Amino acid sequence: MTLPPGLSSARFLPETVHKRDAFSETVSGRLEGVAEFPVVLRKLDGVPVWARPVAWWLARKEARALRAVAGVEGCPLLIRADRTGLLRSWTEGTPLHLARPSDAAWYRDARRLLREMRRRGVTHNDIAKPQNWLMTHDGRAAVIDFQLASLHRRRGPLFRLMAREDLRHLLKQKRAYAPGLLTPSEHRMLAHKAWPARLWMATGKRAYNFVTRRLMNWSDGEGTEDRVERDGPALRAALMAHADVREVALCTYALPAHGVGLYAFVETGLDMTALRRLAPEPQPDLIQPVTALPRHPDGTPRLDALSLVAANRLDELQALMTREPDLATALRPIVAGRLNLTDRVLKR
C-alpha cells in the first residue's frame, strides 16, 4: 500500500459516528489535506473515568496487534495512537452477513489472511462475528476490529490453540454462507471445539447469561413483550392528537443492559422536548423528530428502513440506500440524527 504523505500529523475531520459505548466511540472521517484516504478513529478521550483502565488496556492491545500486522493485505493500518485514541485506515468492503460469499476464492483468501497474521504472531480472537469480516470490492477478504487481538511472543500451546480457534470461527462463517464448500477435514474441525471453548460453554457462559439476563435483564429480546403492541397504541394516539404531528413510526432496538427499547420516529415540526411532554407513560426510550419519514408508494412509513436506523445497522442502511437512491434522500438526514449508537442486536 502506498501511503499519502503527512498521515501521522494530519488533523482528523470527523464525519459519521458509527458506535458509542462505555469503552470508546467509533467515528469515521478523513484527514485534513489528505485526499481519498478514509480513516476511522476509536475515540477514547470521552470515556467515563470508571471505564478508562479497561478502555486503554483494550486500545493498547489493538495498537500492538495492528503494528504487528502492518503490511498484511486485508488488515487495517494504524496511523497513530495518542490521547485522543487510535486512528487507523478505513477498510472499504461489505460485511460478511451482507456479502454472504459463496465463492471458494473468498474463503481461500481468508485463510491466507489468517496464515499471514499467524506468521506475525497475531490471533484476532473476535472473528466469530461476521461483521468483523469484510468482502472488499475486488472480492478479497479483510478483517477489522482488533480490540481483542493478541500478539504472542512465543508460538507455544496457547498461541496454537487461539490460532486454531480463529480458523474454526472462519469455518463457522463458511458453514453459514457456503456449506457446500466445506471439506471433510473442515467438518471434523467444526465438530471438535478446543477445550477452553467447551469449558466456557459449560461454565463461564452460564454464569455470563445468569448475570446479564437475570440480574441485568440483558435479554436481547428473548422472552420480552412486544413493546410496539403493548405501548404503541397509546403513544401514537397521544402524539397524533397534536396538530403539528403528521405521522409516528415505532420500532424496537436492543438496549445495552435493559432488554428491548422503543424508538419513536415522529414526523413533526416540534422538538424533542415538546414531544416528551406529549408522550404518555411509559415513554419511549428514544424520540427522534424528523422532517419527513421515508414512505412506501401507498404512503405508509418504511418500517424496514427505520428499524435499521433504530438498531444502528449502518452497513445494511448503506446497502439499502445504494439499491434505492430515492429512499436515500429521505433517509440520510434521519441516519445523521439517529439517537442509538450501540451495536447490540435483537435476537428473535
Order of alpha helices (4+ residues) and beta strands (2+ residues): beta-beta-beta-alpha-beta-beta-beta-alpha-alpha-beta-beta-beta-beta-alpha-alpha-alpha-alpha-alpha-beta-beta-alpha-beta-alpha-alpha-alpha
